[in-house]
Amino acid sequence: MEALVSLTILIITTTVASSTVISAMQSVALSRDYLVAQNLADEAIEIVKNIRNTNSMISSISVNECWTVIDPGTDCSIANNKLTAGNHYIPILKDDSRWKLEDKLAQSPINSNFQIYKKEIGTPGSGIFSYTNDGTGSLTPTNYYRYIKVLEENTDSVLIEVKVWWYTGAKVNELKGLTLITNHE
């Protein structure tokens, strides 16, 4: 009888300890996922600011007219070459190491065009990666998706929403942020 009680206590203790360890591991994984998502959202906001700053530096005509161009160095008189309310964009790093936004206005936000890919940088096997929406080349798809949506636009400011979402099994997790980007001239 004492052996049976001891065995029962051992089983209960082991079950509780195992549950605690599993729960802690799930919490760490979820925290890691939210940290990556927050960094991807912050990066998207900084990319929009970087594009604004690049437009300000290279514009040969009025900065007030060209600060919302989505591909710096291109003609700002073309209407669909500017940030437009209601459109979804993804950031693309061009070959000349400048950022541009690619307009995905006709795409569903759940479309694979919004998927984030992981690219190893530096020495192969170094474990150092960067993330991109541009799925060309030898890249590894991740569980993360991202878009930049223009909610409002006017001559002096643009209100953007950045959304990052990812899948944990069948569950969809998401992180959203709003930022007002101004023409700093």
C-alpha positions in Angstrom: 0.0 0.0 0.0 2.8 2.4 0.9 4.5 1.7 -2.5 1.2 2.5 -4.3 0.9 5.8 -2.4 4.6 6.6 -3.2 4.1 5.8 -6.8 1.0 7.9 -7.1 2.8 10.9 -5.5 5.7 10.4 -7.9 3.4 10.3 -10.9 1.6 13.5 -9.8 4.9 15.3 -9.1 6.3 14.3 -12.4 3.1 15.3 -14.3 3.1 18.8 -12.6 6.8 19.3 -13.3 6.4 18.3 -16.9 3.4 20.6 -17.4 5.4 23.5 -15.9 8.4 22.9 -18.2 6.2 22.6 -21.3 4.2 25.7 -20.3 7.5 27.6 -19.8 8.8 26.5 -23.2 5.6 27.6 -24.9 5.8 31.0 -23.2 9.5 31.4 -24.3 8.5 30.5 -27.9 5.6 33.0 -27.9 7.8 35.7 -26.5 10.4 35.1 -29.1 7.7 35.2 -31.9 6.4 38.5 -30.5 9.9 40.0 -30.3 10.6 39.0 -33.9 7.2 40.5 -35.0 7.9 43.7 -33.1 11.3 44.1 -34.8 9.8 43.4 -38.2 7.1 46.1 -37.6 9.7 48.6 -36.4 11.9 47.8 -39.4 8.9 48.6 -41.8 8.3 51.9 -40.1 12.0 52.8 -40.4 12.1 51.8 -44.0 9.2 54.2 -44.8 11.2 57.0 -43.0 14.3 56.0 -44.9 12.5 56.3 -48.2 11.1 59.7 -47.2 14.6 60.9 -46.3 16.1 59.5 -49.5 13.4 61.3 -51.5 14.2 64.5 -49.7 17.9 64.2 -50.5 17.7 63.3 -54.1 14.6 65.1 -55.3 15.5 67.6 -58.1 12.1 69.3 -57.7 10.0 70.3 -54.7 10.5 68.0 -51.8 6.8 68.7 -50.9 5.7 67.0 -54.1 8.1 64.0 -53.9 8.5 63.0 -50.3 5.9 60.1 -50.7 7.4 58.5 -53.8 7.6 54.7 -53.1 10.7 54.2 -55.2 13.3 56.9 -54.7 14.8 58.4 -57.8 11.7 57.7 -59.9 9.4 60.2 -61.4 7.2 61.7 -58.7 4.7 63.1 -61.1 3.3 59.6 -61.8 0.3 59.2 -59.5 0.7 55.5 -58.8 4.3 56.0 -57.8 3.3 57.6 -54.5 1.9 56.3 -51.2 -1.8 56.1 -51.6 -4.5 55.7 -48.9 -6.0 52.2 -48.9 -3.0 50.5 -50.6 -0.9 47.7 -49.1 2.9 47.8 -49.6 5.9 45.6 -49.0 9.4 46.8 -48.5 12.0 45.6 -51.0 15.8 46.2 -50.8 17.0 47.1 -54.2 20.4 46.0 -55.7 21.8 49.5 -55.1 21.1 49.0 -51.3 18.2 51.5 -51.3 14.7 50.6 -50.1 11.6 50.9 -52.2 8.0 50.0 -51.5 6.2 47.6 -53.8 2.5 48.4 -54.3 0.3 45.3 -53.6 -3.1 47.2 -53.8 -4.8 44.4 -55.7 -3.6 41.7 -53.4 -5.4 40.2 -50.5 -3.5 40.8 -47.2 -3.5 37.0 -46.6 -1.7 36.5 -49.9 1.7 34.9 -50.0 3.2 38.1 -51.4 3.3 39.4 -47.8 5.4 36.5 -46.6 8.7 37.2 -44.9 11.8 35.2 -46.0 15.0 34.6 -44.0 18.3 35.1 -45.8 21.6 34.0 -44.3 24.2 36.8 -44.4 27.9 36.6 -43.8 29.8 33.4 -43.7 27.6 30.3 -44.5 26.7 28.5 -41.2 27.3 31.7 -39.2 23.7 31.7 -38.0 23.3 35.4 -38.9 20.1 36.2 -40.8 18.2 39.1 -42.3 14.5 39.1 -43.2 12.9 40.3 -46.4 9.6 40.4 -48.2 11.3 39.8 -51.5 11.1 36.1 -52.1 13.6 35.9 -54.9 16.9 34.1 -54.6 17.8 31.3 -52.2 15.7 32.2 -49.2 13.9 30.3 -46.5 10.2 31.1 -46.0 9.2 31.9 -42.4 5.8 31.8 -40.6 5.8 35.6 -40.7 3.8 38.0 -43.0 4.0 41.8 -43.1 2.5 44.7 -44.9 2.4 48.5 -44.7 -1.0 50.0 -45.3 -1.6 53.7 -45.9 -4.7 54.7 -43.9 -4.6 58.5 -44.6 -2.5 60.7 -46.7 -2.2 64.5 -47.2 0.5 66.9 -48.3 2.2 67.0 -44.9 1.7 63.6 -43.4 0.9 59.9 -44.0 -0.7 57.7 -41.4 0.5 54.1 -41.9 -0.5 50.8 -40.3 2.1 48.1 -40.1 0.7 44.6 -39.6 2.8 41.5 -38.9 1.2 38.2 -38.4 2.4 34.6 -38.0 1.0 31.1 -37.5 1.5 28.9 -34.5 0.0 25.7 -35.6 -3.6 26.7 -36.7 -3.6 29.8 -34.5 -3.0 33.2 -36.1 -1.1 35.7 -34.0 -0.8 39.4 -35.0 0.8 42.6 -34.1 -0.3 46.0 -35.5 1.1 49.5 -35.1 0.1 52.9 -36.3 2.6 55.6 -37.1 2.3 59.1 -38.4 5.1 60.0 -40.9 5.5 63.7 -41.6 7.2 65.6 -44.3 10.0 67.1 -42.2 10.7 70.0 -44.6 
